[in-house]
Amino acid sequence: MRCLFEIDLKDYEGCTKVFRRPSARAVILKGDKIALVYATEEKYYKFPGGGIHEDEDKKEALIREVREETGLNVIPESIREYGSVLRKQKSEKADDTVFEQENYYYLCETEDTCGAQDLDEYEKDAGFMLVYADIDEAIKTNSLWPHIIS
């Protein structure tokens, strides 16, 4: 898969450990809107998707994560590679550790019906909800979020 770009904060000098967490994320277009997860508590948008478990491949993780976060069912035959983004920074959860997350993005389509979300506690607390957003509005909103890497 082609690398779209890298985000490297270079804030981890002296760290001797690396924690890697690959993820699969969906790019779902509906007309002139894009399906995103909106965090109602912190007011930011993200692509649906998340961590890849050791016992699953990227596409299996994509299908599972999209279903959990949005209630949408990805049509497996529609999945097409888009590109990856690598993020590197000092871990916020572990001392002496670099956090590396390779995000694998896939264009895909979903069934028209939407089921219930299956959120973990963090996602519930953040108020994750499916929205079909105008991409320019999502970018504008995210640019105001204090945790965005610039």
C-alpha positions as a Markdown table, in Angstrom:
| # | Residue | x | y | z |
|---|---|---|---|---|
| 1 | Met | 0.0 | 0.0 | 0.0 |
| 2 | Arg | 1.3 | 3.4 | -0.9 |
| 3 | Cys | 2.4 | 5.8 | 1.9 |
| 4 | Leu | 0.3 | 9.0 | 1.7 |
| 5 | Phe | 2.5 | 10.8 | 4.3 |
| 6 | Glu | 4.1 | 10.5 | 7.8 |
| 7 | Ile | 3.4 | 12.5 | 11.0 |
| 8 | Asp | 6.5 | 12.4 | 13.2 |
| 9 | Leu | 6.5 | 14.6 | 16.2 |
| 10 | Lys | 10.1 | 13.7 | 17.0 |
| 11 | Asp | 9.4 | 14.1 | 20.7 |
| 12 | Tyr | 10.7 | 10.8 | 21.8 |
| 13 | Glu | 14.5 | 11.3 | 22.0 |
| 14 | Gly | 16.0 | 8.8 | 24.4 |
| 15 | Cys | 13.1 | 6.3 | 24.3 |
| 16 | Thr | 14.3 | 2.7 | 24.1 |
| 17 | Lys | 10.9 | 1.0 | 23.5 |
| 18 | Val | 8.5 | 1.0 | 20.6 |
| 19 | Phe | 4.8 | 0.2 | 20.8 |
| 20 | Arg | 3.2 | -0.4 | 17.4 |
| 21 | Arg | -0.6 | -0.3 | 16.9 |
| 22 | Pro | -1.7 | -0.7 | 13.3 |
| 23 | Ser | -5.2 | 0.3 | 12.4 |
| 24 | Ala | -7.6 | 0.0 | 9.5 |
| 25 | Arg | -9.8 | 3.0 | 8.5 |
| 26 | Ala | -12.7 | 3.5 | 6.1 |
| 27 | Val | -13.3 | 6.2 | 3.5 |
| 28 | Ile | -17.0 | 6.0 | 2.8 |
| 29 | Leu | -18.4 | 8.5 | 0.3 |
| 30 | Lys | -22.2 | 9.1 | 0.0 |
| 31 | Gly | -22.8 | 11.6 | -2.7 |
| 32 | Asp | -21.0 | 14.8 | -1.7 |
| 33 | Lys | -20.7 | 13.7 | 1.9 |
| 34 | Ile | -18.2 | 11.5 | 3.8 |
| 35 | Ala | -19.1 | 9.1 | 6.6 |
| 36 | Leu | -17.2 | 10.0 | 9.7 |
| 37 | Val | -17.3 | 9.4 | 13.4 |
| 38 | Tyr | -18.0 | 12.6 | 15.4 |
| 39 | Ala | -16.9 | 12.8 | 19.0 |
| 40 | Thr | -19.6 | 14.9 | 20.5 |
| 41 | Glu | -17.7 | 15.5 | 23.8 |
| 42 | Glu | -14.5 | 16.8 | 22.3 |
| 43 | Lys | -15.9 | 18.0 | 19.0 |
| 44 | Tyr | -13.7 | 16.4 | 16.4 |
| 45 | Tyr | -14.2 | 14.1 | 13.4 |
| 46 | Lys | -12.3 | 10.9 | 12.6 |
| 47 | Phe | -12.5 | 8.2 | 9.9 |
| 48 | Pro | -14.3 | 5.1 | 11.1 |
| 49 | Gly | -11.9 | 2.4 | 12.1 |
| 50 | Gly | -9.4 | 1.2 | 14.7 |
| 51 | Gly | -6.9 | -1.3 | 15.9 |
| 52 | Ile | -6.1 | -4.5 | 14.1 |
| 53 | His | -6.2 | -7.5 | 16.3 |
| 54 | Glu | -3.3 | -10.1 | 16.0 |
| 55 | Asp | -5.7 | -12.7 | 14.7 |
| 56 | Glu | -7.2 | -10.7 | 11.9 |
| 57 | Asp | -6.1 | -9.2 | 8.6 |
| 58 | Lys | -6.5 | -5.5 | 7.8 |
| 59 | Lys | -9.8 | -6.0 | 5.8 |
| 60 | Glu | -11.4 | -8.1 | 8.6 |
| 61 | Ala | -10.4 | -5.3 | 11.1 |
| 62 | Leu | -11.9 | -2.7 | 8.8 |
| 63 | Ile | -15.2 | -4.5 | 8.6 |
| 64 | Arg | -15.3 | -5.1 | 12.4 |
| 65 | Glu | -14.3 | -1.6 | 13.4 |
| 66 | Val | -16.7 | 0.1 | 11.0 |
| 67 | Arg | -19.6 | -2.0 | 12.3 |
| 68 | Glu | -18.6 | -1.3 | 16.0 |
| 69 | Glu | -18.2 | 2.4 | 15.6 |
| 70 | Thr | -21.0 | 3.3 | 13.2 |
| 71 | Gly | -23.4 | 0.3 | 12.9 |
| 72 | Leu | -22.7 | 0.2 | 9.1 |
| 73 | Asn | -21.9 | -3.1 | 7.3 |
| 74 | Val | -19.0 | -2.8 | 4.8 |
| 75 | Ile | -19.6 | -4.7 | 1.6 |
| 76 | Pro | -16.4 | -6.8 | 1.4 |
| 77 | Glu | -16.2 | -6.8 | -2.4 |
| 78 | Ser | -16.1 | -3.0 | -2.4 |
| 79 | Ile | -12.9 | -2.6 | -0.4 |
| 80 | Arg | -10.1 | -0.9 | -2.3 |
| 81 | Glu | -6.7 | 0.2 | -0.9 |
| 82 | Tyr | -6.3 | 3.9 | -0.7 |
| 83 | Gly | -3.0 | 4.5 | 1.2 |
| 84 | Ser | -1.4 | 4.6 | 4.6 |
| 85 | Val | -0.3 | 7.2 | 7.1 |
| 86 | Leu | 2.4 | 6.5 | 9.7 |
| 87 | Arg | 2.2 | 8.5 | 13.0 |
| 88 | Lys | 5.2 | 8.5 | 15.4 |
| 89 | Gln | 5.3 | 10.2 | 18.8 |
| 90 | Lys | 6.2 | 9.8 | 22.4 |
| 91 | Ser | 3.6 | 7.5 | 24.1 |
| 92 | Glu | 1.2 | 9.3 | 26.4 |
| 93 | Lys | 0.6 | 6.0 | 28.3 |
| 94 | Ala | 4.0 | 4.4 | 28.7 |
| 95 | Asp | 7.3 | 5.9 | 29.8 |
| 96 | Asp | 10.4 | 5.4 | 27.7 |
| 97 | Thr | 8.2 | 4.4 | 24.7 |
| 98 | Val | 7.6 | 5.6 | 21.1 |
| 99 | Phe | 4.1 | 5.1 | 19.9 |
| 100 | Glu | 3.9 | 4.2 | 16.2 |
| 101 | Gln | 0.5 | 3.8 | 14.5 |
| 102 | Glu | 0.3 | 2.8 | 10.8 |
| 103 | Asn | -3.2 | 3.7 | 9.6 |
| 104 | Tyr | -4.3 | 1.8 | 6.6 |
| 105 | Tyr | -7.1 | 3.6 | 4.7 |
| 106 | Tyr | -9.5 | 1.8 | 2.4 |
| 107 | Leu | -12.2 | 3.1 | 0.1 |
| 108 | Cys | -15.4 | 1.1 | 0.6 |
| 109 | Glu | -19.1 | 1.0 | 0.3 |
| 110 | Thr | -21.7 | -0.1 | 2.9 |
| 111 | Glu | -25.1 | -1.6 | 3.0 |
| 112 | Asp | -27.9 | 1.0 | 3.1 |
| 113 | Thr | -29.2 | -0.2 | 6.5 |
| 114 | Cys | -27.5 | 0.8 | 9.7 |
| 115 | Gly | -27.5 | -1.3 | 12.8 |
| 116 | Ala | -26.5 | -0.4 | 16.4 |
| 117 | Gln | -23.1 | 0.7 | 17.4 |
| 118 | Asp | -21.0 | -1.5 | 19.7 |
| 119 | Leu | -18.7 | 1.1 | 21.4 |
| 120 | Asp | -16.1 | 0.5 | 24.1 |
| 121 | Glu | -16.1 | 2.7 | 27.2 |
| 122 | Tyr | -13.7 | 5.3 | 25.7 |
| 123 | Glu | -15.8 | 5.6 | 22.6 |
| 124 | Lys | -19.1 | 6.0 | 24.7 |
| 125 | Asp | -17.4 | 8.6 | 26.9 |
| 126 | Ala | -16.3 | 10.5 | 23.7 |
| 127 | Gly | -19.8 | 10.4 | 22.4 |
| 128 | Phe | -19.0 | 8.7 | 19.1 |
| 129 | Met | -21.7 | 9.0 | 16.5 |
| 130 | Leu | -22.0 | 8.4 | 12.8 |
| 131 | Val | -22.4 | 11.5 | 10.7 |
| 132 | Tyr | -22.4 | 12.2 | 6.9 |
| 133 | Ala | -20.3 | 15.3 | 6.9 |
| 134 | Asp | -19.3 | 18.0 | 4.4 |
| 135 | Ile | -15.5 | 17.4 | 4.2 |
| 136 | Asp | -14.7 | 21.1 | 4.3 |
| 137 | Glu | -16.7 | 21.5 | 7.5 |
| 138 | Ala | -15.0 | 18.5 | 9.1 |
| 139 | Ile | -11.6 | 19.9 | 8.2 |
| 140 | Lys | -12.6 | 23.3 | 9.7 |
| 141 | Thr | -13.9 | 21.7 | 12.9 |
| 142 | Asn | -10.8 | 19.6 | 13.3 |
| 143 | Ser | -8.5 | 22.5 | 12.8 |
| 144 | Leu | -10.0 | 24.1 | 16.0 |
| 145 | Trp | -9.5 | 20.9 | 18.0 |
| 146 | Pro | -6.5 | 21.5 | 20.4 |
| 147 | His | -5.0 | 18.0 | 20.0 |
| 148 | Ile | -4.6 | 18.3 | 16.2 |
| 149 | Ile | -1.0 | 17.8 | 15.1 |
| 150 | Ser | 0.1 | 20.8 | 13.0 |
